């Protein structure tokens, strides 16, 4: 799997979490907001972990690990 494909999959996973937890955890964001950078994605995952239940926390933590791992791989390759 290429790095760009992994990046797309991580972005899609974050967007799915945003859709799922928008009402419960991200009520303070615009209804049409989706993160576009890795920094924004990490911040959104942190919001979900902070404001969600245990399941939301665990799911966001898993996606966060993928994002951090991908970021590490990209920086190691440069």
N, C-alpha and C positions, 0 to 999 in steps of 0.2 A: 504494500500500500504506500503510495507516495505521500510526501509531507503535505502537499496541497489538498489531497483527498482527505487526509486526516484532519486538516484544519477545517474543511467544510463540514465533516461529520461532527466535530466538536462544536462548531457554531450552530449546527442544526440541533444538537442535543441541548445546548443552552437555550435556544429559542423555544424548544418544546417545554422545557422547565418554566420559562417565562410565561408561556401560554397557560400551563397547568396551574401555576402558583400566582398568577397576576392578581387575582382577587384576594387571596389569603395573605400573601407575603409582600406583594409589590404594589399595593393599592395607591401608593404615593407617586407612582410613575405615570406618564402619559399612557393612554390606552394603546397607542400605536408604537410605543417604544420597544426597540430591540437593540441590544448592544452590537457594536460594529468593530470594536477592537478587543484584543485580549484583556487589556486593563479593564474595560467596561464589563466584559464577561466575568472576570474575577470579582468585580464589585457586585454584580447581580447575584452571583452564586453566594457571596457573603451575605447579602440581604436575605436570600432564601434560607440560608442556614440560621441566620439570626431571628427571623420572624416566623419560620415554619415549625412544623412538628418534627418528631424524630425521623419519620420517613423522608420528609423534605430535606432535612439536614443530611441524611445519609446519601440521598440521590445527588444533592448538590456537591457533596464532598467527593463522590465518585467522579463526577464530570470535572470538578476542579483538578483532581489528580491527572486526568487525561490532558487537560489544558496545560498544567504545569509541566507534565512530561513532554508534551509536544514543544513547549517553549524551550525546555532544556535541550532537546534534540536539535532544534533550529539554531540555538546559540552555540552548541558544540560543533555544528557543521560549518559555522562561518569562520 
